[in-house]
Amino acid sequence: MRPAIRSLLAAGLIVAADWGGSAAAHHSFAIYDSDNPVTLTGVVEEFRWSNPHTWTLLKVQNSDGSETVWELEQGPINMLSRQGWSPTTLQPGDAISVVTHPLHTGQPGARFMSFEFLDARPVELSGTGTITRIPRPEPVAMSDAVARDFNGVWVNANGGIHFDTTVRSRREQKPPLRPEYMAQWQQRWADADAGRSTSDPTAECLPAGFPRFLSMVLPGEILQNEQQLNWYAEWGQATVRIHLDGRRPPPDLFPSYNGFTTGRWDGNSIVTRTIGLRGDTLVDTTGVPHSDQLTVTMRMTKLTPDYFEVQVTLDDPVVFTVPWSTVKRYARAPAHYYIQEFVCEEGNRYRTGADGSIEVIFE
């Protein structure tokens, strides 16, 4: 076994291009140098088909005749499978050329970006499997039955996974944070830019929590009846249950990752309120903090039979100076999509140190 390589991850930030771009779940790719891509040519030693990320071990011959095995990280199998990948797309012995983003440290690890076979075999991949912006359609007339039916598999239509979809870039966000929390958030950005890391619970396969749930990095499914709407997110295998039967939160409610959500119908919209949230999760992948006093209200409205939007407001008197609102949008998934299993723990290589730093271990 090769010596372990430990590298710092960036600030718990999931890398996502701005509207129209892609996203990579679970952690940040800021440890990799995206400004200076490197093309590696070698032979596949192993292709590991696992969540939360797949890995290609590539044996590369150096100029002095020696060989180095590079460990190349890719997206989760749920995302790659929707791009046309399979467990046999790469096999031991395949000679390939790979465009990579290398580790800042100079160690033999990199992010796998694209590849081609050296024997000129075509790379037969289709679809994107990534988050793309699907423009908001003009509302259409629907029957009450259709307007109130949210059942189905849905995908993020926002084009990004930062909280505030009213801005194009995650860096344009202006969360109304109190000074001490603004300093924490800005430090996360500084750490990310420097390739350093601060804690993100998802790095250890802990739930992302709510409202980060709404990022929908991978597809989600809604199952609904008169008493309850269950919204399941494939990434992290999390479920938000919206109780529509008029019940009240229990008096001994204990804080949890996704809290307790009640809802009611207002016309053909569902109005919800979520309380009882843990204070140690993040609002979104940029690392915006919140406390256990956070209340999330939503208004879910279908615009067409295949598109709905959610007006979201975060109210946290401890962390925010004023409530923070945005609109999230979701489109019905292609007919061939189905909800896949996502077992983050299966191939997770990320650990959080005592100081909050996140390490990725290369074998």
Order of alpha helices (4+ residues) and beta strands (2+ residues): beta-beta-beta-beta-alpha-beta-beta-alpha-beta-alpha-beta-beta-beta-beta-beta-beta-beta-beta-beta-beta
